[in-house]
Amino acid sequence: MYVVVIGAGEVGTSMAASLASDHEVVVVDVDPDRAEQLKYELDVLTIAGDGTSSEIQSAADVDRADMVIACTDDDQTNLVACGAAKTLGDGFTIARVKSTEFLRTWQGSEGAFGVDFMVCTDLLTAENIVRVIGLPAAIDVDPFAGGLVQMAEFEIGEGSPVAGQTVSEADRFESLTFVGLFRDGEMTIPRGDTDIVVGDRAVVVGSPESVQSFATDIAPEATPDDADEIVVVGGSEIGYQTARLLEERDFTPRLIERDADRARWLAENLPDTVVMEHDPTDTEFLSREHVDEADIVVTALGSDEKNLLISVLAKRLGVDRVIAVVDSPDYVTVFEEIGIDIAINPRTVTAAEITRFTYESVAENIAVLENDQAEVLELELTEGCGLTGRPISDIVAESDARFVIGAITRNHQLVTPRGDTVLQAGDHVILLVESDSVGQIASMA
Amino acid sequence: MSWGVNWKASVGLLGVGIKYLAVTLLVPLVVALAYGKDIWVFLVSMAIVAGLGFAVERVDPDPDLGPREALLFVSLAWIAAAVIGTIPYLIAGYGTASTIGLQTGSVGAFTESIANALFESMSGFTTTGATVLGEISTDRHSHAVLMWRQLTQWLGGMGIIVLMIAILPEVAVNGAQLMESEAPGPELQKLTPKIAETARALWLIYFGFTVVYIAILYGLHLAGMAPKMNLFNAIAHGFTTLPTGGFSPKADSVAAFSAVVQWVVIPFMLVAGVNFALFWHVLRGEVETMVKNAEFRAYAGAVAVVTAVLAVLLFRGAAPPIELGGATQGVAENSLRQAAFQIASLLNSTGYATADFAQWNADAQILLMFAMFIGGSAGSTGGGVKIVRWLIVGKAIRRELFTSAHPDVVRPVRLSGNVVDEDAIRGIMAFTILYLVLFGVSAVFLSLDASRIGVQLTMLESTSASLATIGNIGPGFGRLGPFGSYLFFPDTSKLLMIFLMWVGRLEIVPVLAVFISAVDGR
């Protein structure tokens, strides 16, 4: 594949690094020193110049590029770069943006701005944080179909209310499907009458809300509910998005922001969040507002130093779980070593999301489970493929492949699969497949 | 003296308005022709008003209004309307026993007749409904004069400026500013990009409701269910219900009509207290906008609760047994009807009555007074403080209490899910306090001024006189009850009440802003 990466910041560099081994990569950056430096660090061609100008894009041979990734620090630059690339060629364009406004516009009409895929860094990070907050009991959580569907793997612990129930008893949610059950390292495809015992690992696929409710069912102790105190420190875009997503999941978080104007803006846009305007490093303030009694603290301040300070402070005050946003990837391990529960790096998150798209596979999205015993795949069905036009029960009966369809999204709407559901071209299907059958399924799609 | 305002522009535009006001005199002229009485009165009045309009217009034939000129214009327009409204009264009543007709017997009689006519006219245009008419009957006054009295309320209801914006292109240019100053409620709601279209839409809805209402009333008469509701009465009440006016050509107001008529009047009075912009949304099929509107909900809730409480009070015997509206103790239908009618009338400042509530016991009277404080909705034709202001004041106070315990919390005030601007909250607080201060100080003045001429007011009389005029409600308690009159007040008190009606209709701010900028000289 011939890939043009515009912007050699941390995201661009890590993208280029992961792609350089298998693909032809050209990196464009406005800073000549940076371009020069990268030429020696990575096995890529570098061009210094404005990535939005058609002159530079022609020099980078954008017209014959299979993929253009615009990941500078500036939203507008990325959008213009994608738009310009579309005028030159027909490569798949990926834009990194910070503003969720652009994302909303793009989702409203795909292909807007000449962008084929849009990655919103701050939203992605916030989604990650909320997943970590909401599903602490999960061993593994992966989003599919642009966040409409979640896959989660849980271990059934001692004293879980679900232990001893059958699958059909435990699965009381409309939009949730049990796709796999691991017992003593062996995978079984669950049926309605399969018993769930302590020590089992259950894999479920469904809407994020139903997965959240299921988590409350199997691990009521560990899973936070709306009575839990969540404090978000810092009203950055990530902090705002985190609070917004928490509101969507019926939590009532508190948010601390130092700047008066920003705090006012946040308070106006977050009706169910208590916004406080104060310096979050003031310990007297923290104890007065009983932040020490919070169950979860998320630090989303502008700088790593401040996040570190608040995280350590929160831990010392006795907060159960502290989740820190860490801007510099190098510090992630440092944070986790000194006892911060989870450190999340927005750039790593973004790079991982973009990398997913560069896989050359029919599957758009893959999660590998339990030492490669099974995979959860997201497939986009094409016209005339082997899976469309028949009810699911027929496909299962005719095929000897071992798989379970967990969820379907059709026109950005979740469809719960039943035996008589007929798949259509354009559907996104999220399914669990035993590793041996992956090739067979992939050939049918 | 310039006053820092280009007053010529304001006055020049005023001439245009006066000119067109002459046209509205056609309505009573038609009535005069139909009844063959006072024809010359309205012909002369029209000539005078038209002449006055052309003369005043020449002060500045090409007026250019800035914000301050707009404020001055709106304030002046309402005085001018009131002054012009007196002309038919003064001419028609000249040489008769009419209390609002011109008297030239002595200086005292002359000034009193002028004050009375101005009071009646201002009460009409501001849709207050307080009256100094000694005897309300077609024996004493011609049908045409009484119809003019009704018409002043209809013209004032949706706003004379809004009407001007709707039909006069030269006013529409600065329309938004003008409408902002005149429209009841804290902020102007533009329904369409062009302000003239918004004004037209509002007037059309207002007109539509009036026509439907008159048709229903007259229909009842034709069906034999309302013997006294002839065409004259149907139109006369049609002119004063939707503007929340309250004038009636009948001495005993709506009590003169059958129970069916009273039940019909109630919903239309309630409609008049709703923001007319909401009806515009409903007509466009957006019923949700109305149902979800916080002010509409609060209005409906307040009406329901206060009516229910009053109905219970009446059922248990709050009204004297022999009364105009009929006995209510133990009579469920009449208790509910009397309660619903009086609340619909007083809460949004109409001022009709079907019972002499001045005779009710203290519990019922204080409840009515409480209802008078509530007021209609912003953008309605009702007076008072307005529900939306009370809602915001309440929410702002609750926020104050919360933030005194949590000083760092930032909490915007929300209404129907939308954030209310802090400047708007400050303005609303200032308005509400100003309203209460003016109400209190005026009550004191009215009481002292009355005892100066040897009339002792009760506390309920002085406070209700103040509240009923600043809130554009009309009737008060005691001698100022629904079938009473403001005639006995001294001229000075009448002037104060004329001022109160004026500032109450323009919601204080435009009027005081003109004074302040005059005093500051900037």
Interface residues (C-beta under 8 A of the other chain):
Chain A: I256 E257 A260 A263 R264 L266 A267 E268 P271 V274 V275 M276 E277 H278 F285 E289
Chain B: H406 D408 V409 V410 R411 P412 R414 G417 V419
